[in-house]
């Protein structure tokens, strides 16, 4: 049974890709404050995230399940939108944002 392996896409509502996040370290770059009761962090409509010095308002969030595993072999080129090395993924959480 294949486990869920997710990446997070941060995309501007006007279409520009802001970032692909593949691990905890890259998620921490969003500066989302932890909840006081259990230190968990949420991305939800209406919340504010910050990436690379710019603050954004979350307009919508969606979940995409791919048919197959996307294998990121890193043999050719780079992904300029990924702050860390890409990982294999079979689902994507899309976070669509607008400037504050």
Biopython code that builds the backbone (N, CA, C, O; Angstrom):
import numpy as np
from Bio.PDB.StructureBuilder import StructureBuilder

atoms = [
    (1, "UNK", "N", (0.852, -1.183, 0.000)),
    (1, "UNK", "CA", (0.000, 0.000, 0.000)),
    (1, "UNK", "C", (0.894, 1.240, 0.000)),
    (1, "UNK", "O", (1.780, 1.391, 0.840)),
    (2, "UNK", "N", (0.634, 2.120, -0.966)),
    (2, "UNK", "CA", (1.448, 3.322, -1.106)),
    (2, "UNK", "C", (1.033, 4.380, -0.089)),
    (2, "UNK", "O", (-0.148, 4.708, 0.025)),
    (3, "UNK", "N", (2.001, 4.912, 0.646)),
    (3, "UNK", "CA", (1.748, 5.971, 1.621)),
    (3, "UNK", "C", (1.536, 7.301, 0.907)),
    (3, "UNK", "O", (2.008, 7.492, -0.214)),
    (4, "UNK", "N", (0.830, 8.215, 1.554)),
    (4, "UNK", "CA", (0.699, 9.568, 1.021)),
    (4, "UNK", "C", (2.033, 10.282, 1.157)),
    (4, "UNK", "O", (2.642, 10.282, 2.227)),
    (5, "UNK", "N", (2.482, 10.886, 0.075)),
    (5, "UNK", "CA", (3.703, 11.684, 0.059)),
    (5, "UNK", "C", (3.340, 13.021, -0.581)),
    (5, "UNK", "O", (3.130, 13.108, -1.791)),
    (6, "UNK", "N", (3.272, 14.047, 0.238)),
    (6, "UNK", "CA", (2.712, 15.317, -0.224)),
    (6, "UNK", "C", (3.780, 16.372, -0.484)),
    (6, "UNK", "O", (4.867, 16.357, 0.093)),
    (7, "UNK", "N", (3.425, 17.273, -1.364)),
    (7, "UNK", "CA", (4.158, 18.525, -1.503)),
    (7, "UNK", "C", (3.120, 19.633, -1.383)),
    (7, "UNK", "O", (1.931, 19.414, -1.617)),
    (8, "UNK", "N", (3.581, 20.821, -1.017)),
    (8, "UNK", "CA", (2.703, 21.977, -0.919)),
    (8, "UNK", "C", (3.090, 22.956, -2.025)),
    (8, "UNK", "O", (4.252, 23.344, -2.150)),
    (9, "UNK", "N", (2.105, 23.344, -2.815)),
    (9, "UNK", "CA", (2.289, 24.368, -3.839)),
    (9, "UNK", "C", (1.748, 25.672, -3.283)),
    (9, "UNK", "O", (0.590, 25.733, -2.869)),
    (10, "UNK", "N", (2.561, 26.709, -3.265)),
    (10, "UNK", "CA", (2.104, 28.057, -2.934)),
    (10, "UNK", "C", (2.035, 28.812, -4.253)),
    (10, "UNK", "O", (3.050, 29.005, -4.922)),
    (11, "UNK", "N", (0.824, 29.240, -4.624)),
    (11, "UNK", "CA", (0.639, 29.905, -5.911)),
    (11, "UNK", "C", (-0.197, 31.166, -5.730)),
    (11, "UNK", "O", (-1.184, 31.171, -4.994)),
    (12, "UNK", "N", (0.205, 32.221, -6.400)),
    (12, "UNK", "CA", (-0.536, 33.477, -6.367)),
    (12, "UNK", "C", (-1.832, 33.299, -7.146)),
    (12, "UNK", "O", (-1.863, 32.559, -8.129)),
    (13, "UNK", "N", (-2.904, 33.966, -6.722)),
    (13, "UNK", "CA", (-4.192, 33.838, -7.408)),
    (13, "UNK", "C", (-4.141, 34.316, -8.854)),
    (13, "UNK", "O", (-5.008, 33.960, -9.652)),
    (14, "UNK", "N", (-3.143, 35.112, -9.198)),
    (14, "UNK", "CA", (-2.987, 35.561, -10.580)),
    (14, "UNK", "C", (-2.139, 34.598, -11.406)),
    (14, "UNK", "O", (-1.865, 34.858, -12.577)),
    (15, "UNK", "N", (-1.717, 33.472, -10.790)),
    (15, "UNK", "CA", (-1.064, 32.416, -11.541)),
    (15, "UNK", "C", (0.410, 32.169, -11.282)),
    (15, "UNK", "O", (0.908, 31.097, -11.627)),
    (16, "UNK", "N", (1.119, 33.098, -10.699)),
    (16, "UNK", "CA", (2.558, 32.913, -10.497)),
    (16, "UNK", "C", (2.831, 31.868, -9.412)),
    (16, "UNK", "O", (2.226, 31.898, -8.340)),
    (17, "UNK", "N", (3.743, 30.950, -9.706)),
    (17, "UNK", "CA", (4.174, 29.984, -8.696)),
    (17, "UNK", "C", (5.123, 30.694, -7.739)),
    (17, "UNK", "O", (6.079, 31.345, -8.161)),
    (18, "UNK", "N", (4.847, 30.559, -6.446)),
    (18, "UNK", "CA", (5.699, 31.174, -5.434)),
    (18, "UNK", "C", (6.691, 30.162, -4.887)),
    (18, "UNK", "O", (7.880, 30.463, -4.775)),
    (19, "UNK", "N", (6.221, 28.959, -4.541)),
    (19, "UNK", "CA", (7.126, 27.948, -3.987)),
    (19, "UNK", "C", (6.483, 26.570, -4.014)),
    (19, "UNK", "O", (5.259, 26.434, -4.016)),
    (20, "UNK", "N", (7.341, 25.548, -4.036)),
    (20, "UNK", "CA", (6.961, 24.161, -3.782)),
    (20, "UNK", "C", (7.670, 23.750, -2.503)),
    (20, "UNK", "O", (8.885, 23.910, -2.388)),
    (21, "UNK", "N", (6.928, 23.226, -1.552)),
    (21, "UNK", "CA", (7.500, 22.812, -0.271)),
    (21, "UNK", "C", (7.428, 21.296, -0.160)),
    (21, "UNK", "O", (6.370, 20.701, -0.370)),
    (22, "UNK", "N", (8.552, 20.674, 0.168)),
    (22, "UNK", "CA", (8.639, 19.219, 0.190)),
    (22, "UNK", "C", (8.926, 18.640, 1.569)),
    (22, "UNK", "O", (8.853, 17.423, 1.741)),
    (23, "UNK", "N", (9.249, 19.468, 2.555)),
    (23, "UNK", "CA", (9.610, 18.923, 3.868)),
    (23, "UNK", "C", (9.331, 19.943, 4.976)),
    (23, "UNK", "O", (8.946, 21.082, 4.713)),
    (24, "UNK", "N", (9.533, 19.513, 6.193)),
    (24, "UNK", "CA", (9.239, 20.344, 7.365)),
    (24, "UNK", "C", (10.066, 21.634, 7.378)),
    (24, "UNK", "O", (9.559, 22.702, 7.721)),
    (25, "UNK", "N", (11.326, 21.526, 7.007)),
    (25, "UNK", "CA", (12.201, 22.700, 7.022)),
    (25, "UNK", "C", (11.691, 23.782, 6.073)),
    (25, "UNK", "O", (11.735, 24.967, 6.402)),
    (26, "UNK", "N", (11.210, 23.382, 4.906)),
    (26, "UNK", "CA", (10.688, 24.390, 3.983)),
    (26, "UNK", "C", (9.344, 24.930, 4.463)),
    (26, "UNK", "O", (9.046, 26.106, 4.256)),
    (27, "UNK", "N", (8.522, 24.082, 5.107)),
    (27, "UNK", "CA", (7.253, 24.554, 5.670)),
    (27, "UNK", "C", (7.500, 25.629, 6.730)),
    (27, "UNK", "O", (6.739, 26.592, 6.829)),
    (28, "UNK", "N", (8.547, 25.466, 7.508)),
    (28, "UNK", "CA", (8.860, 26.442, 8.558)),
    (28, "UNK", "C", (9.202, 27.814, 7.995)),
    (28, "UNK", "O", (9.132, 28.806, 8.721)),
    (29, "UNK", "N", (9.572, 27.895, 6.713)),
    (29, "UNK", "CA", (9.867, 29.181, 6.085)),
    (29, "UNK", "C", (8.628, 30.065, 5.945)),
    (29, "UNK", "O", (8.752, 31.259, 5.673)),
    (30, "UNK", "N", (7.431, 29.491, 6.128)),
    (30, "UNK", "CA", (6.185, 30.258, 6.000)),
    (30, "UNK", "C", (5.868, 31.088, 7.246)),
    (30, "UNK", "O", (4.943, 31.900, 7.224)),
    (31, "UNK", "N", (6.613, 30.897, 8.317)),
    (31, "UNK", "CA", (6.436, 31.665, 9.562)),
    (31, "UNK", "C", (5.000, 31.622, 10.075)),
    (31, "UNK", "O", (4.440, 32.651, 10.452)),
    (32, "UNK", "N", (4.407, 30.436, 10.089)),
    (32, "UNK", "CA", (3.050, 30.268, 10.612)),
    (32, "UNK", "C", (3.137, 30.082, 12.122)),
    (32, "UNK", "O", (3.796, 29.151, 12.583)),
    (33, "UNK", "N", (2.489, 30.942, 12.900)),
    (33, "UNK", "CA", (2.576, 30.798, 14.351)),
    (33, "UNK", "C", (1.895, 29.509, 14.827)),
    (33, "UNK", "O", (0.817, 29.162, 14.345)),
    (34, "UNK", "N", (2.521, 28.808, 15.763)),
    (34, "UNK", "CA", (1.913, 27.574, 16.287)),
    (34, "UNK", "C", (0.755, 27.884, 17.239)),
    (34, "UNK", "O", (0.748, 28.906, 17.926)),
    (35, "UNK", "N", (-0.220, 26.974, 17.260)),
    (35, "UNK", "CA", (-1.314, 27.088, 18.220)),
    (35, "UNK", "C", (-0.788, 26.832, 19.627)),
    (35, "UNK", "O", (0.128, 26.031, 19.810)),
    (36, "UNK", "N", (-1.354, 27.500, 20.610)),
    (36, "UNK", "CA", (-0.843, 27.408, 21.973)),
    (36, "UNK", "C", (-1.122, 26.058, 22.627)),
    (36, "UNK", "O", (-0.345, 25.614, 23.473)),
    (37, "UNK", "N", (-2.220, 25.396, 22.249)),
    (37, "UNK", "CA", (-2.577, 24.172, 22.951)),
    (37, "UNK", "C", (-1.768, 22.952, 22.535)),
    (37, "UNK", "O", (-1.609, 22.038, 23.344)),
    (38, "UNK", "N", (-1.248, 22.895, 21.309)),
    (38, "UNK", "CA", (-0.473, 21.719, 20.916)),
    (38, "UNK", "C", (0.665, 22.028, 19.940)),
    (38, "UNK", "O", (1.287, 21.105, 19.414)),
    (39, "UNK", "N", (0.941, 23.288, 19.694)),
    (39, "UNK", "CA", (2.008, 23.742, 18.793)),
    (39, "UNK", "C", (1.805, 23.339, 17.338)),
    (39, "UNK", "O", (2.742, 23.422, 16.544)),
    (40, "UNK", "N", (0.592, 22.900, 16.969)),
    (40, "UNK", "CA", (0.325, 22.581, 15.562)),
    (40, "UNK", "C", (0.191, 23.867, 14.762)),
    (40, "UNK", "O", (-0.031, 24.942, 15.320)),
    (41, "UNK", "N", (0.329, 23.741, 13.449)),
    (41, "UNK", "CA", (0.238, 24.896, 12.561)),
    (41, "UNK", "C", (-0.789, 24.603, 11.477)),
    (41, "UNK", "O", (-0.867, 23.480, 10.980)),
    (42, "UNK", "N", (-1.566, 25.599, 11.114)),
    (42, "UNK", "CA", (-2.624, 25.453, 10.127)),
    (42, "UNK", "C", (-2.439, 26.434, 8.973)),
    (42, "UNK", "O", (-2.019, 27.575, 9.167)),
    (43, "UNK", "N", (-2.760, 25.965, 7.776)),
    (43, "UNK", "CA", (-2.938, 26.843, 6.626)),
    (43, "UNK", "C", (-4.410, 26.724, 6.276)),
    (43, "UNK", "O", (-4.883, 25.650, 5.907)),
    (44, "UNK", "N", (-5.128, 27.824, 6.391)),
    (44, "UNK", "CA", (-6.556, 27.813, 6.101)),
    (44, "UNK", "C", (-6.950, 29.125, 5.459)),
    (44, "UNK", "O", (-6.231, 30.119, 5.561)),
    (45, "UNK", "N", (-8.095, 29.124, 4.797)),
    (45, "UNK", "CA", (-8.587, 30.330, 4.136)),
    (45, "UNK", "C", (-8.683, 31.458, 5.157)),
    (45, "UNK", "O", (-9.221, 31.285, 6.251)),
    (46, "UNK", "N", (-8.153, 32.611, 4.780)),
    (46, "UNK", "CA", (-8.177, 33.785, 5.646)),
    (46, "UNK", "C", (-6.928, 33.961, 6.487)),
    (46, "UNK", "O", (-6.712, 35.037, 7.044)),
    (47, "UNK", "N", (-6.099, 32.929, 6.594)),
    (47, "UNK", "CA", (-4.889, 33.060, 7.403)),
    (47, "UNK", "C", (-3.795, 33.776, 6.613)),
    (47, "UNK", "O", (-3.878, 33.920, 5.394)),
    (48, "UNK", "N", (-2.783, 34.213, 7.330)),
    (48, "UNK", "CA", (-1.650, 34.910, 6.736)),
    (48, "UNK", "C", (-0.431, 34.008, 6.778)),
    (48, "UNK", "O", (-0.123, 33.402, 7.804)),
    (49, "UNK", "N", (0.260, 33.927, 5.646)),
    (49, "UNK", "CA", (1.549, 33.252, 5.614)),
    (49, "UNK", "C", (2.573, 34.250, 5.107)),
    (49, "UNK", "O", (2.225, 35.253, 4.484)),
    (50, "UNK", "N", (3.825, 33.971, 5.375)),
    (50, "UNK", "CA", (4.901, 34.834, 4.912)),
    (50, "UNK", "C", (5.933, 33.949, 4.240)),
    (50, "UNK", "O", (6.298, 32.897, 4.765)),
    (51, "UNK", "N", (6.402, 34.377, 3.080)),
    (51, "UNK", "CA", (7.445, 33.620, 2.401)),
    (51, "UNK", "C", (8.421, 34.590, 1.751)),
    (51, "UNK", "O", (8.020, 35.490, 1.013)),
    (52, "UNK", "N", (9.678, 34.402, 2.027)),
    (52, "UNK", "CA", (10.745, 35.204, 1.434)),
    (52, "UNK", "C", (10.511, 36.703, 1.642)),
    (52, "UNK", "O", (10.742, 37.514, 0.745)),
    (53, "UNK", "N", (10.044, 37.051, 2.853)),
    (53, "UNK", "CA", (9.857, 38.453, 3.210)),
    (53, "UNK", "C", (8.565, 39.091, 2.743)),
    (53, "UNK", "O", (8.348, 40.277, 2.991)),
    (54, "UNK", "N", (7.699, 38.344, 2.074)),
    (54, "UNK", "CA", (6.424, 38.874, 1.602)),
    (54, "UNK", "C", (5.276, 38.179, 2.319)),
    (54, "UNK", "O", (5.271, 36.955, 2.450)),
    (55, "UNK", "N", (4.304, 38.958, 2.782)),
    (55, "UNK", "CA", (3.133, 38.395, 3.455)),
    (55, "UNK", "C", (2.002, 38.198, 2.455)),
    (55, "UNK", "O", (1.776, 39.018, 1.565)),
    (56, "UNK", "N", (1.297, 37.076, 2.634)),
    (56, "UNK", "CA", (0.188, 36.715, 1.756)),
    (56, "UNK", "C", (-1.033, 36.330, 2.573)),
    (56, "UNK", "O", (-0.922, 35.825, 3.690)),
    (57, "UNK", "N", (-2.208, 36.579, 1.990)),
    (57, "UNK", "CA", (-3.475, 36.130, 2.557)),
    (57, "UNK", "C", (-3.910, 34.883, 1.795)),
    (57, "UNK", "O", (-3.938, 34.884, 0.564)),
    (58, "UNK", "N", (-4.252, 33.816, 2.524)),
    (58, "UNK", "CA", (-4.677, 32.564, 1.898)),
    (58, "UNK", "C", (-6.118, 32.727, 1.409)),
    (58, "UNK", "O", (-7.019, 33.002, 2.201)),
    (59, "UNK", "N", (-6.327, 32.556, 0.115)),
    (59, "UNK", "CA", (-7.648, 32.693, -0.497)),
    (59, "UNK", "C", (-8.360, 31.359, -0.654)),
    (59, "UNK", "O", (-9.578, 31.293, -0.493)),
    (60, "UNK", "N", (-7.627, 30.293, -0.966)),
    (60, "UNK", "CA", (-8.233, 28.966, -1.081)),
    (60, "UNK", "C", (-7.152, 27.901, -0.909)),
    (60, "UNK", "O", (-5.960, 28.156, -1.078)),
    (61, "UNK", "N", (-7.617, 26.698, -0.566)),
    (61, "UNK", "CA", (-6.732, 25.551, -0.366)),
    (61, "UNK", "C", (-7.408, 24.358, -1.013)),
    (61, "UNK", "O", (-8.617, 24.175, -0.871)),
    (62, "UNK", "N", (-6.629, 23.536, -1.730)),
    (62, "UNK", "CA", (-7.205, 22.318, -2.280)),
    (62, "UNK", "C", (-6.241, 21.151, -2.149)),
    (62, "UNK", "O", (-5.059, 21.344, -1.864)),
    (63, "UNK", "N", (-6.741, 19.953, -2.355)),
    (63, "UNK", "CA", (-5.949, 18.731, -2.258)),
    (63, "UNK", "C", (-6.078, 17.966, -3.566)),
    (63, "UNK", "O", (-7.186, 17.701, -4.034)),
    (64, "UNK", "N", (-4.948, 17.615, -4.149)),
    (64, "UNK", "CA", (-4.930, 16.885, -5.424)),
    (64, "UNK", "C", (-4.247, 15.541, -5.199)),
    (64, "UNK", "O", (-3.127, 15.497, -4.690)),
    (65, "UNK", "N", (-4.904, 14.450, -5.572)),
    (65, "UNK", "CA", (-4.323, 13.111, -5.481)),
    (65, "UNK", "C", (-3.957, 12.663, -6.882)),
    (65, "UNK", "O", (-4.830, 12.527, -7.739)),
    (66, "UNK", "N", (-2.675, 12.433, -7.123)),
    (66, "UNK", "CA", (-2.218, 11.971, -8.431)),
    (66, "UNK", "C", (-2.438, 10.477, -8.587)),
    (66, "UNK", "O", (-2.511, 9.745, -7.600)),
    (67, "UNK", "N", (-2.543, 10.028, -9.828)),
    (67, "UNK", "CA", (-2.733, 8.608, -10.114)),
    (67, "UNK", "C", (-1.479, 7.814, -9.779)),
    (67, "UNK", "O", (-1.563, 6.689, -9.287)),
    (68, "UNK", "N", (-0.314, 8.402, -10.047)),
    (68, "UNK", "CA", (0.966, 7.719, -9.851)),
    (68, "UNK", "C", (1.906, 8.567, -9.007)),
    (68, "UNK", "O", (1.701, 9.769, -8.836)),
    (69, "UNK", "N", (2.938, 7.917, -8.486)),
    (69, "UNK", "CA", (3.986, 8.606, -7.743)),
    (69, "UNK", "C", (4.847, 9.414, -8.712)),
    (69, "UNK", "O", (5.300, 8.887, -9.728)),
    (70, "UNK", "N", (5.072, 10.683, -8.403)),
    (70, "UNK", "CA", (5.968, 11.536, -9.179)),
    (70, "UNK", "C", (7.367, 11.396, -8.592)),
    (70, "UNK", "O", (7.622, 11.842, -7.473)),
    (71, "UNK", "N", (8.256, 10.787, -9.332)),
    (71, "UNK", "CA", (9.612, 10.538, -8.849)),
    (71, "UNK", "C", (10.494, 11.715, -9.254)),
    (71, "UNK", "O", (10.670, 11.998, -10.438)),
    (72, "UNK", "N", (11.035, 12.386, -8.262)),
    (72, "UNK", "CA", (11.883, 13.558, -8.480)),
    (72, "UNK", "C", (13.341, 13.117, -8.402)),
    (72, "UNK", "O", (13.948, 13.162, -7.332)),
    (73, "UNK", "N", (13.903, 12.693, -9.530)),
    (73, "UNK", "CA", (15.243, 12.114, -9.510)),
    (73, "UNK", "C", (16.370, 13.138, -9.473)),
    (73, "UNK", "O", (17.518, 12.763, -9.236)),
    (74, "UNK", "N", (16.084, 14.405, -9.697)),
    (74, "UNK", "CA", (17.070, 15.492, -9.598)),
    (74, "UNK", "C", (18.279, 15.316, -10.509)),
    (74, "UNK", "O", (19.327, 15.908, -10.253)),
    (75, "UNK", "N", (18.157, 14.521, -11.557)),
    (75, "UNK", "CA", (19.291, 14.310, -12.455)),
    (75, "UNK", "C", (19.459, 15.463, -13.431)),
    (75, "UNK", "O", (20.576, 15.748, -13.862)),
    (76, "UNK", "N", (18.377, 16.125, -13.782)),
    (76, "UNK", "CA", (18.438, 17.154, -14.813)),
    (76, "UNK", "C", (17.906, 18.476, -14.278)),
    (76, "UNK", "O", (16.767, 18.543, -13.815)),
    (77, "UNK", "N", (18.704, 19.510, -14.335)),
    (77, "UNK", "CA", (18.260, 20.844, -13.976)),
    (77, "UNK", "C", (17.973, 21.027, -12.502)),
    (77, "UNK", "O", (18.293, 20.174, -11.674)),
    (78, "UNK", "N", (17.360, 22.166, -12.189)),
    (78, "UNK", "CA", (16.996, 22.496, -10.819)),
    (78, "UNK", "C", (15.552, 22.977, -10.803)),
    (78, "UNK", "O", (14.990, 23.315, -11.845)),
    (79, "UNK", "N", (14.960, 23.006, -9.625)),
    (79, "UNK", "CA", (13.634, 23.581, -9.465)),
    (79, "UNK", "C", (13.818, 24.884, -8.717)),
    (79, "UNK", "O", (14.027, 24.878, -7.504)),
    (80, "UNK", "N", (13.744, 25.999, -9.422)),
    (80, "UNK", "CA", (14.027, 27.295, -8.803)),
    (80, "UNK", "C", (12.968, 27.719, -7.793)),
    (80, "UNK", "O", (13.186, 28.671, -7.042)),
    (81, "UNK", "N", (11.831, 27.039, -7.757)),
    (81, "UNK", "CA", (10.779, 27.386, -6.810)),
    (81, "UNK", "C", (10.832, 26.552, -5.536)),
    (81, "UNK", "O", (10.038, 26.791, -4.627)),
    (82, "UNK", "N", (11.730, 25.593, -5.438)),
    (82, "UNK", "CA", (11.827, 24.731, -4.259)),
    (82, "UNK", "C", (12.994, 25.199, -3.385)),
    (82, "UNK", "O", (14.143, 25.165, -3.824)),
    (83, "UNK", "N", (12.712, 25.634, -2.159)),
    (83, "UNK", "CA", (13.805, 26.087, -1.295)),
    (83, "UNK", "C", (14.676, 24.948, -0.787)),
    (83, "UNK", "O", (15.769, 25.199, -0.280)),
    (84, "UNK", "N", (14.224, 23.699, -0.908)),
    (84, "UNK", "CA", (15.009, 22.519, -0.541)),
    (84, "UNK", "C", (14.930, 21.527, -1.700)),
    (84, "UNK", "O", (14.196, 21.752, -2.663)),
    (85, "UNK", "N", (15.671, 20.448, -1.612)),
    (85, "UNK", "CA", (15.637, 19.446, -2.683)),
    (85, "UNK", "C", (14.251, 18.838, -2.806)),
    (85, "UNK", "O", (13.631, 18.504, -1.796)),
    (86, "UNK", "N", (13.752, 18.689, -4.035)),
    (86, "UNK", "CA", (12.437, 18.069, -4.244)),
    (86, "UNK", "C", (12.419, 16.606, -3.796)),
    (86, "UNK", "O", (13.423, 15.902, -3.902)),
    (87, "UNK", "N", (11.282, 16.166, -3.304)),
    (87, "UNK", "CA", (11.071, 14.784, -2.893)),
    (87, "UNK", "C", (9.979, 14.183, -3.767)),
    (87, "UNK", "O", (9.183, 14.902, -4.370)),
    (88, "UNK", "N", (9.953, 12.865, -3.825)),
    (88, "UNK", "CA", (8.873, 12.193, -4.534)),
    (88, "UNK", "C", (7.538, 12.570, -3.892)),
    (88, "UNK", "O", (7.473, 12.794, -2.683)),
    (89, "UNK", "N", (6.476, 12.640, -4.693)),
    (89, "UNK", "CA", (5.161, 12.969, -4.155)),
    (89, "UNK", "C", (4.074, 12.312, -4.982)),
    (89, "UNK", "O", (4.248, 12.068, -6.176)),
    (90, "UNK", "N", (2.948, 12.026, -4.336)),
    (90, "UNK", "CA", (1.785, 11.494, -5.041)),
    (90, "UNK", "C", (0.531, 12.309, -4.764)),
    (90, "UNK", "O", (-0.545, 11.986, -5.268)),
    (91, "UNK", "N", (0.663, 13.365, -3.964)),
    (91, "UNK", "CA", (-0.450, 14.276, -3.729)),
    (91, "UNK", "C", (0.104, 15.680, -3.504)),
    (91, "UNK", "O", (1.258, 15.862, -3.115)),
    (92, "UNK", "N", (-0.739, 16.646, -3.755)),
    (92, "UNK", "CA", (-0.326, 18.040, -3.630)),
    (92, "UNK", "C", (-1.394, 18.830, -2.903)),
    (92, "UNK", "O", (-2.586, 18.707, -3.185)),
    (93, "UNK", "N", (-0.945, 19.644, -1.961)),
    (93, "UNK", "CA", (-1.830, 20.587, -1.288)),
    (93, "UNK", "C", (-1.576, 21.943, -1.940)),
    (93, "UNK", "O", (-0.483, 22.500, -1.834)),
    (94, "UNK", "N", (-2.594, 22.463, -2.613)),
    (94, "UNK", "CA", (-2.470, 23.756, -3.282)),
    (94, "UNK", "C", (-2.942, 24.864, -2.355)),
    (94, "UNK", "O", (-4.056, 24.815, -1.833)),
    (95, "UNK", "N", (-2.097, 25.856, -2.154)),
    (95, "UNK", "CA", (-2.436, 27.007, -1.323)),
    (95, "UNK", "C", (-2.362, 28.232, -2.238)),
    (95, "UNK", "O", (-1.294, 28.589, -2.736)),
    (96, "UNK", "N", (-3.521, 28.868, -2.449)),
    (96, "UNK", "CA", (-3.621, 29.979, -3.381)),
    (96, "UNK", "C", (-3.747, 31.275, -2.594)),
    (96, "UNK", "O", (-4.638, 31.422, -1.757)),
    (97, "UNK", "N", (-2.852, 32.206, -2.868)),
    (97, "UNK", "CA", (-2.694, 33.385, -2.019)),
    (97, "UNK", "C", (-2.762, 34.674, -2.829)),
    (97, "UNK", "O", (-2.620, 34.673, -4.052)),
    (98, "UNK", "N", (-2.983, 35.778, -2.108)),
    (98, "UNK", "CA", (-2.949, 37.108, -2.680)),
    (98, "UNK", "C", (-2.073, 37.974, -1.777)),
    (98, "UNK", "O", (-1.949, 37.699, -0.584)),
    (99, "UNK", "N", (-1.479, 38.996, -2.330)),
    (99, "UNK", "CA", (-0.638, 39.903, -1.538)),
    (99, "UNK", "C", (-1.479, 40.621, -0.488)),
    (99, "UNK", "O", (-2.667, 40.883, -0.682)),
    (100, "UNK", "N", (-0.835, 40.925, 0.611)),
    (100, "UNK", "CA", (-1.484, 41.736, 1.651)),
    (100, "UNK", "C", (-1.094, 43.181, 1.422)),
    (100, "UNK", "O", (-1.517, 44.060, 2.172)),
]
sb = StructureBuilder()
sb.init_structure("model")
sb.init_model(0)
sb.init_chain("A")
sb.init_seg("    ")
for serial, (resi, resn, name, xyz) in enumerate(atoms, 1):
    if name == "N":
        sb.init_residue(resn, " ", resi, " ")
    sb.init_atom(name, np.array(xyz, "f"), 0.0, 1.0, " ", f" {name:<3s}", serial, name[0])
structure = sb.get_structure()
